[in-house]
Amino acid sequence: MSPSPTERLEFAAVAALAVLLLLLALLAPVALAEELAPDALIKSITAEVTAAIRQDPATSWRPFTSGYTATLGASLAEAAAKATAAAT
């Protein structure tokens, strides 16, 4: 015996509701995800990378501090003196 028109309508309504709930469950996390503008995303990533570099002791080398530039200057002067001595 085939289902009556009322039973078909009820089945179609239940199936449509099930599909709607499934789509809602799948798409809700995507809709709730926070999306950043491109410039805000770049600033956020830059801040995270900079913070990570500053916290890592292996990357704590600071080439433009006064101690480094003084050492570099002395090394360059010494290298220039050696090169001049070797040339003569």
C-alpha positions as CSV (number, residue, x, y, z in Angstrom):
1,M,0.0,0.0,0.0
2,S,1.4,3.4,-0.9
3,P,1.7,6.2,1.6
4,S,-1.1,8.8,1.7
5,P,-0.4,12.4,0.5
6,T,-0.4,13.5,4.1
7,E,2.2,11.0,5.0
8,R,4.3,12.0,2.1
9,L,4.1,15.7,3.1
10,E,5.0,14.8,6.7
11,F,8.0,12.8,5.5
12,A,9.1,15.6,3.2
13,A,8.8,18.1,6.0
14,V,10.9,15.9,8.4
15,A,13.5,15.3,5.6
16,A,13.7,19.1,4.9
17,L,14.1,19.8,8.6
18,A,16.8,17.2,8.9
19,V,18.7,18.7,6.0
20,L,18.3,22.2,7.4
21,L,19.6,21.1,10.8
22,L,22.6,19.3,9.2
23,L,23.5,22.4,7.2
24,L,23.2,24.5,10.3
25,A,25.4,22.2,12.3
26,L,28.1,22.2,9.5
27,L,28.0,25.9,8.7
28,A,27.7,27.4,12.2
29,P,31.4,27.1,13.0
30,V,32.3,28.8,9.7
31,A,29.9,31.6,10.3
32,L,31.2,32.2,13.9
33,A,34.9,32.2,12.9
34,E,36.5,35.6,13.3
35,E,37.8,36.9,10.0
36,L,40.5,39.6,10.1
37,A,41.1,42.2,7.5
38,P,44.4,41.6,5.6
39,D,46.2,44.5,7.2
40,A,45.1,43.4,10.7
41,L,46.2,39.8,9.9
42,I,49.7,41.0,8.8
43,K,50.0,43.1,12.0
44,S,48.9,40.2,14.1
45,I,51.4,37.8,12.5
46,T,54.2,40.3,12.7
47,A,53.6,40.9,16.4
48,E,53.6,37.1,17.1
49,V,56.8,36.5,15.2
50,T,58.5,39.5,16.8
51,A,57.5,38.3,20.2
52,A,58.8,34.8,19.5
53,I,62.1,36.2,18.2
54,R,62.6,38.4,21.3
55,Q,61.9,35.5,23.7
56,D,64.2,33.0,22.0
57,P,67.7,33.3,23.5
58,A,69.2,32.0,20.3
59,T,68.0,35.0,18.4
60,S,68.9,37.6,21.1
61,W,71.8,38.9,19.1
62,R,71.3,42.6,18.6
63,P,73.6,43.9,15.8
64,F,73.0,47.6,16.4
65,T,73.8,47.9,20.1
66,S,76.7,50.1,21.1
67,G,78.8,47.1,22.2
68,Y,78.4,45.4,18.9
69,T,79.2,48.4,16.8
70,A,82.2,49.2,18.9
71,T,83.5,45.6,18.5
72,L,82.7,45.7,14.8
73,G,84.5,49.0,14.4
74,A,87.6,47.6,16.1
75,S,87.5,44.5,14.0
76,L,87.2,46.5,10.8
77,A,90.1,48.8,11.9
78,E,92.2,45.7,12.7
79,A,91.4,44.1,9.4
80,A,92.2,47.3,7.5
81,A,95.5,47.6,9.3
82,K,96.4,44.0,8.4
83,A,95.4,44.5,4.8
84,T,97.5,47.6,4.6
85,A,100.5,45.9,6.2
86,A,100.1,42.9,3.9
87,A,100.0,45.3,0.9
88,T,103.3,47.0,1.8
